[in-house]
Amino acid sequence: MWPDPTHNKANIKWVRDYYDATAPLSEEGGYINFAADDDQGRAPANFGKNYKRLVEVKRKYDPDNLFHLNQNIQP
């Protein structure tokens, strides 16, 4: 991540402190183009108020979940 591993402790602390400071000002969810397989549980938060409508569309047009990769919405 950075050239000198002796900076690990200080840099990790900085990142965690930054996250703690910005989290209360951030919306729930994340950038879906970088979502990993283990982020599937965050799909409702990532799609926000559109999630319920997207589930309905998925159930209608892709009930067998053919398009199931990346930011999948379960039918």
LUMNU-419216 format. One record per atom (N, C-alpha, C): residue number from 1; residue in three letters; chain; x, y, z. Coordinates in Angstrom, 2 decimals, padded with zeros to 5 digits. Last residue first. Example, Ala and Ser with C-alpha at 12.3 -4.5 7.8 and 13.67 -1.06 7.14 Angstrom:
2
- 2 SER A 012.85 -002.25 007.08
- 2 SER A 013.67 -001.06 007.14
- 2 SER A 012.90 000.03 007.87
- 1 ALA A 013.19 -005.69 007.80
- 1 ALA A 012.30 -004.50 007.80
- 1 ALA A 013.20 -003.30 007.80
//
This chain:
75
- 75 PRO A -034.24 -012.13 -007.52
- 75 PRO A -035.65 -012.04 -007.95
- 75 PRO A -036.59 -012.48 -006.84
- 74 GLN A -031.66 -010.08 -006.19
- 74 GLN A -032.32 -011.39 -006.17
- 74 GLN A -033.76 -011.24 -006.63
- 73 ILE A -029.45 -008.31 -007.99
- 73 ILE A -030.69 -008.15 -007.23
- 73 ILE A -031.39 -009.49 -007.33
- 72 ASN A -025.93 -008.03 -008.08
- 72 ASN A -027.16 -008.79 -008.32
- 72 ASN A -028.28 -008.36 -007.40
- 71 GLN A -023.52 -006.73 -009.28
- 71 GLN A -024.44 -006.16 -008.31
- 71 GLN A -025.82 -006.79 -008.48
- 70 ASN A -022.09 -009.62 -010.59
- 70 ASN A -021.83 -008.28 -010.06
- 70 ASN A -022.88 -007.85 -009.07
- 69 LEU A -024.60 -011.76 -012.10
- 69 LEU A -023.23 -011.38 -011.73
- 69 LEU A -023.18 -009.94 -011.23
- 68 HIS A -027.02 -012.59 -013.09
- 68 HIS A -026.79 -012.72 -011.66
- 68 HIS A -025.40 -012.27 -011.20
- 67 PHE A -029.17 -012.99 -015.25
- 67 PHE A -028.21 -011.89 -015.06
- 67 PHE A -027.92 -011.77 -013.56
- 66 LEU A -030.88 -015.11 -014.64
- 66 LEU A -029.84 -015.28 -015.65
- 66 LEU A -028.75 -014.22 -015.48
- 65 ASN A -032.99 -015.55 -012.81
- 65 ASN A -031.74 -014.91 -012.37
- 65 ASN A -030.58 -015.18 -013.33
- 64 ASP A -035.48 -016.27 -013.49
- 64 ASP A -034.51 -017.36 -013.31
- 64 ASP A -033.12 -016.85 -012.95
- 63 PRO A -036.82 -013.87 -013.87
- 63 PRO A -037.18 -014.69 -012.70
- 63 PRO A -036.20 -015.84 -012.44
- 62 ASP A -036.52 -011.30 -015.25
- 62 ASP A -035.43 -012.26 -015.07
- 62 ASP A -035.69 -013.16 -013.86
- 61 TYR A -038.85 -009.76 -015.36
- 61 TYR A -038.07 -009.96 -016.57
- 61 TYR A -036.92 -010.96 -016.46
- 60 LYS A -040.08 -009.88 -012.77
- 60 LYS A -040.87 -009.94 -013.99
- 60 LYS A -040.03 -010.36 -015.20
- 59 ARG A -038.03 -009.70 -010.92
- 59 ARG A -038.97 -010.84 -010.84
- 59 ARG A -039.76 -011.01 -012.14
- 58 LYS A -036.93 -007.25 -011.72
- 58 LYS A -036.14 -008.48 -011.82
- 58 LYS A -037.05 -009.70 -011.79
- 57 VAL A -038.97 -005.50 -011.04
- 57 VAL A -038.56 -005.62 -012.44
- 57 VAL A -037.79 -006.92 -012.65
- 56 GLU A -038.97 -005.85 -008.24
- 56 GLU A -040.17 -006.15 -009.02
- 56 GLU A -039.82 -006.35 -010.50
- 55 VAL A -036.40 -004.93 -007.64
- 55 VAL A -036.75 -006.33 -007.33
- 55 VAL A -037.98 -006.74 -008.15
- 54 LEU A -036.68 -002.25 -008.34
- 54 LEU A -035.77 -003.10 -009.10
- 54 LEU A -036.02 -004.59 -008.85
- 53 ARG A -038.42 -001.40 -006.35
- 53 ARG A -038.86 -001.37 -007.74
- 53 ARG A -037.98 -002.27 -008.60
- 52 LYS A -036.73 -001.69 -004.12
- 52 LYS A -037.99 -002.45 -004.20
- 52 LYS A -038.51 -002.50 -005.63
- 51 TYR A -034.57 000.15 -004.75
- 51 TYR A -034.37 -001.29 -004.60
- 51 TYR A -035.67 -002.09 -004.78
- 50 ASN A -034.73 002.88 -004.77
- 50 ASN A -035.07 002.17 -006.01
- 50 ASN A -035.07 000.65 -005.86
- 49 LYS A -033.72 003.88 -002.42
- 49 LYS A -035.18 003.84 -002.56
- 49 LYS A -035.64 003.13 -003.83
- 48 GLY A -030.71 001.96 -002.66
- 48 GLY A -031.55 002.95 -001.98
- 48 GLY A -033.03 002.76 -002.24
- 47 PHE A -028.74 000.39 -003.62
- 47 PHE A -029.71 000.86 -004.59
- 47 PHE A -030.73 001.83 -003.98
- 46 ASN A -027.29 -000.10 -001.26
- 46 ASN A -026.62 000.46 -002.42
- 46 ASN A -027.60 001.04 -003.44
- 45 ALA A -029.17 -001.26 000.42
- 45 ALA A -028.64 000.05 000.76
- 45 ALA A -027.98 000.70 -000.45
- 44 PRO A -029.62 -003.72 -000.95
- 44 PRO A -030.71 -002.77 -000.68
- 44 PRO A -030.21 -001.37 -000.34
- 43 ALA A -026.88 -004.81 -001.03
- 43 ALA A -027.61 -004.39 -002.23
- 43 ALA A -028.77 -003.45 -001.93
- 42 ARG A -025.47 -005.88 001.03
- 42 ARG A -025.61 -004.42 001.01
- 42 ARG A -026.41 -003.91 -000.17
- 41 GLY A -025.15 -008.54 000.60
- 41 GLY A -026.11 -008.12 001.63
- 41 GLY A -026.34 -006.62 001.68
- 40 GLN A -023.02 -008.60 -001.19
- 40 GLN A -024.38 -008.83 -001.67
- 40 GLN A -025.43 -008.38 -000.66
- 39 ASP A -020.38 -008.45 -000.63
- 39 ASP A -021.15 -007.23 -000.43
- 39 ASP A -022.62 -007.40 -000.82
- 38 ASP A -018.98 -010.67 -001.38
- 38 ASP A -019.42 -010.62 000.01
- 38 ASP A -020.17 -009.32 000.34
- 37 ASP A -018.33 -010.06 -004.03
- 37 ASP A -019.31 -011.10 -003.74
- 37 ASP A -019.84 -011.02 -002.31
- 36 ALA A -018.09 -006.44 -004.14
- 36 ALA A -017.54 -007.79 -004.22
- 36 ALA A -018.64 -008.79 -003.87
- 35 ALA A -018.46 -003.41 -005.91
- 35 ALA A -019.00 -004.37 -004.96
- 35 ALA A -018.40 -005.76 -005.21
- 34 PHE A -017.80 -001.36 -007.55
- 34 PHE A -016.70 -002.02 -006.86
- 34 PHE A -017.19 -003.05 -005.86
- 33 ASN A -020.18 -000.38 -008.43
- 33 ASN A -019.27 -000.92 -009.43
- 33 ASN A -018.06 -001.61 -008.81
- 32 ILE A -021.48 000.73 -006.22
- 32 ILE A -021.80 -000.64 -006.63
- 32 ILE A -020.87 -001.21 -007.69
- 31 TYR A -020.41 002.27 -003.49
- 31 TYR A -020.27 002.39 -004.94
- 31 TYR A -020.39 001.00 -005.54
- 30 GLY A -022.88 001.89 -000.88
- 30 GLY A -021.55 002.01 -001.42
- 30 GLY A -021.57 002.14 -002.92
- 29 GLY A -024.75 002.54 002.14
- 29 GLY A -024.55 001.98 000.82
- 29 GLY A -023.13 002.21 000.35
- 28 GLU A -025.86 005.55 003.72
- 28 GLU A -025.67 004.11 003.74
- 28 GLU A -025.48 003.62 002.32
- 27 GLU A -024.04 008.62 003.45
- 27 GLU A -025.25 007.83 003.29
- 27 GLU A -024.89 006.35 003.35
- 26 SER A -022.08 010.35 005.93
- 26 SER A -022.22 009.58 004.70
- 26 SER A -023.55 008.85 004.66
- 25 LEU A -021.52 011.43 008.32
- 25 LEU A -021.94 012.35 007.27
- 25 LEU A -022.24 011.65 005.95
- 24 PRO A -020.55 009.40 009.92
- 24 PRO A -021.83 010.02 010.28
- 24 PRO A -022.37 010.96 009.21
- 23 ALA A -018.06 008.82 008.49
- 23 ALA A -019.20 007.90 008.48
- 23 ALA A -020.52 008.57 008.87
- 22 THR A -015.91 010.55 008.91
- 22 THR A -016.81 010.80 007.79
- 22 THR A -018.07 009.93 007.79
- 21 ALA A -014.60 009.62 011.21
- 21 ALA A -014.99 011.03 011.12
- 21 ALA A -016.01 011.28 010.01
- 20 ASP A -014.06 006.95 010.62
- 20 ASP A -014.90 007.28 011.78
- 20 ASP A -015.42 008.72 011.71
- 19 TYR A -012.33 007.33 008.41
- 19 TYR A -013.61 006.65 008.25
- 19 TYR A -014.56 007.02 009.39
- 18 TYR A -010.17 008.56 009.74
- 18 TYR A -010.87 009.25 008.65
- 18 TYR A -012.26 008.65 008.45
- 17 ASP A -009.39 006.50 011.46
- 17 ASP A -009.86 007.78 012.01
- 17 ASP A -010.65 008.57 010.98
- 16 ARG A -008.56 004.62 009.54
- 16 ARG A -009.68 004.32 010.45
- 16 ARG A -010.25 005.58 011.08
- 15 VAL A -006.42 006.01 008.36
- 15 VAL A -007.56 005.58 007.55
- 15 VAL A -008.77 005.30 008.44
- 14 TRP A -004.70 006.34 010.58
- 14 TRP A -005.22 007.50 009.85
- 14 TRP A -006.46 007.14 009.05
- 13 LYS A -004.12 003.68 011.23
- 13 LYS A -004.84 004.53 012.19
- 13 LYS A -005.46 005.73 011.48
- 12 ILE A -002.68 003.01 008.96
- 12 ILE A -003.94 002.31 009.23
- 12 ILE A -004.77 003.11 010.22
- 11 ASN A -000.46 004.69 009.33
- 11 ASN A -001.34 004.87 008.17
- 11 ASN A -002.68 004.18 008.36
- 10 ALA A 000.68 003.74 011.73
- 10 ALA A 000.24 005.13 011.62
- 10 ALA A -000.74 005.32 010.47
- 9 LYS A 001.24 001.02 011.00
- 9 LYS A 000.42 001.36 012.17
- 9 LYS A -000.15 002.77 012.05
- 8 ASN A 002.91 001.24 008.62
- 8 ASN A 001.62 000.55 008.67
- 8 ASN A 000.73 001.04 009.80
- 7 HIS A 005.43 002.17 008.36
- 7 HIS A 004.37 003.18 008.50
- 7 HIS A 002.98 002.55 008.62
- 6 THR A 007.05 000.11 007.80
- 6 THR A 007.10 000.59 009.18
- 6 THR A 006.04 001.67 009.43
- 5 PRO A 006.84 -000.30 005.07
- 5 PRO A 005.93 -001.04 005.96
- 5 PRO A 006.01 -000.60 007.42
- 4 ASP A 006.94 002.11 002.71
- 4 ASP A 007.65 001.72 003.92
- 4 ASP A 006.71 001.02 004.90
- 3 PRO A 005.19 002.61 000.50
- 3 PRO A 006.54 002.06 000.31
- 3 PRO A 007.21 001.52 001.57
- 2 TRP A 001.87 001.28 000.79
- 2 TRP A 002.80 002.40 000.84
- 2 TRP A 004.20 001.83 000.90
- 1 MET A 000.81 -001.19 000.00
- 1 MET A 000.00 000.00 000.00
- 1 MET A 000.86 001.27 000.00
//
